[in-house]
Amino acid sequence: MKVLVINSGSSSIKYQLFDMGDESVLCSGLVERIGEEVGSLTHKIAPDTDAADKQVLEQPIPDHEVGMTLAIDLICGEQGVVKDKSEIAAIGHRIVHGGEKLHQPTLVDDSVVEELEKIIPLAPLHNPGHLAGISVARSLFPDVPQVVVMDTAYHQTLPPEAYMYALPYELYDELRIRRYGFHGTSHCYVAKEAARIVGKSFDEFNVITVHLGNGCSMTATKNGKAVDTSMGITPLEGLVMGTRSGDVDPALHALLARTKDMTSEDVDRMLNKESGLKGLCGMNDMRDIHAAIEKGDEKAKLALDVQTYRNRKYIGSFMAVLGTVDAIVFTAGIGENDNIVRRESVKGLECFGVKIDEEINAQRASEPLKISTDDSSVAVWVIPTNEELAIARETKDVLNG
Ligand code: ADP
């Protein structure tokens, strides 16, 4: 069975075609700068193998329909990895925000589209792009089942004391203002991988998953169910990210309005795009930050310290939430590659039974790697995330009932 996974953003479309027989990636691609003067499409055949081959197109891509049609021509055309569109059994769409109603992976019909339209105010940056992708995919593949897989789904099991904000209750009643949590597909994937690797049943597994990429979030899973997470009603709350602040005092908006005459939109933009690592040191890529630290840049060191201190604080609080912790798992761009961030994020947690082996932690691996010492009572793992494969699996499961 071949499953196409689509992650359609406001001006980009990412795709991967899986052969679910062996879960290999047949091809993948990225359409970028949709709506700009010149757009681009990068298409890779068998990207994970020695036979990998890349094609790049540069041309105006005025809308999602043109972008997706170009991609489909490369996937299914003469040189494509499949000879005919009919070979694609299903399409899985990544959805950032499913609100309170959409949580199980769901077959797309008009009512699902309507629900996604209704919750645009909760995810104004993401859901319109997803809807554009769904609409084009439905018109290009009218007979192919399409499934939506929500980033918010995994955190639907949070108990009310974890998802409610201490605000006037009417805000929840009227606007569904609550913690939703994000990166759920990634947290779920690596949490299950960790349980599988250590040979424990997921229903009895307690794990803290630490997703550190451009966006960063942490989730506590108890007996196989998410019980708390760092991101909130939007993906801004919690950890320090590339350009996002994470937690700040909510009085900041009023203070900046009074002292710097900033509007709420100004503050929102600043917190999302000009804060985090970038706000502290001018750089948002952790590799550049390490290079700058080597040259003695004190602000770069401060940015690293603020991020890893926040990670540590959240790991400690999630240990308190869970009581017994079987594992801590690092994943995503920084979590998978940056041994210094990992080391600093668990520094001082030895008294809670968390001990990492510096030498193993410094190793590079594309496979899951246990970086804790044998006498650490909490196992610490690095596990590469694979959100696209998780979406492909969910899509296949929906099709198989
Ligand atoms: P996204 O959240 O956009 O999916 P990724 O998970 O791909 O992001 O993570 C991207 C980030 O990972 C980059 O901004 C960079 O800071 C970090 N990163 C990638 N490779 C390395 C590396 N070798 N060392 C340190 N950081 C890295």
Residues whose N, C-alpha, C, O or C-beta is under 5 A from the ligand:
A	BS01	ADP	L212 G213 N214 G215 N284 D285 M286 R287 A332 G333 I334 N337 D338
